[in-house]
């Protein structure tokens, strides 16, 4: 039986290392996340260090792949992977199962070692959660090209504009209603979210995390002086798209440390929506998008963008454009939305 114990430890140690490598590569190449890939790598090294306390000679000599009755046992559906996310999910499941086996079996010879492995298992649960909370919203947001901001304090106007934009090419719509009473804002947000969802458009609430969660919106957008992003992750009831405004490279680098789904870059030009904000210009868009090429964070260029200057912003490196007045103040918001979306798609 002692030989069987070492065979089990050897098999599950190898299984754990392989799974951690899959997770690390997903974070490194799929998410482009230095922090998450580093955490995965560190867990792999901790596991190897822990297992090294056992007799390595007994581990390797106990291995007998040729006579392993489980080698040829196969369930057809277990190896189906349709995308990289499936690989991550399978890797995480395989990892925690293997670690649980290791923690159980190593107790026979070394209870302290079993405790260390159990702590690694708990760390993996946290890592998996953090990966999912970042990767799922980011995967959704990468599809966004045209982002509309509906700024109004009148429910009927908000819902009318939302409906027109949601059916005319908008990929994401943000509700920005600074002066509405809480009960009216909540009721409007519920209808706003429904319109967006019915049309396959992402719904974002500006500033109000409570309203975003209560209305089941897809996401929340914070300004520089709003709640820390960690508050959203502590309170969210599903992986939410989390955005944050930035106006300089310093703010951008600081925001990326919080790992938002996307950052706002602007205002690119002067805008009546925020008349006191100084324009950051195309230079910031270019510098920011170049920096973000190596970060697991999306972006949206915002502020004073319209059909006349759209190409300049796209040429500066932006691949997601937010507009407000160019659509919501147009004589025909639906048509304005369609024209902008067509221009963005044609540019790429």
KAVENZI-V756323 format. One record per run of one state. SS is the DSSP state (hx for helix, st for strand, lp for the rest). FROM is the first residue (numbers start at 1). LEN is the number of residues. Records with the same first field share a line. If there is no record, write none. Layout:
SS=FROM-LEN + FROM-LEN
//
This chain:
lp=1-1 + 31-3 + 52-4 + 63-2 + 68-8 + 80-4 + 109-2 + 142-4 + 152-3 + 167-5 + 177-5 + 199-3 + 207-2 + 215-4 + 223-6 + 236-5 + 247-2 + 258-4 + 267-14 + 293-5 + 303-7 + 316-5 + 324-1 + 329-4 + 348-1
hx=2-29 + 34-18 + 56-7 + 65-3 + 76-4 + 84-25 + 111-31 + 155-12 + 182-17 + 209-6 + 229-7 + 249-9 + 281-12 + 310-6 + 325-4 + 333-15
st=146-6 + 172-5 + 202-5 + 219-4 + 241-6 + 262-5 + 298-5 + 321-3
//
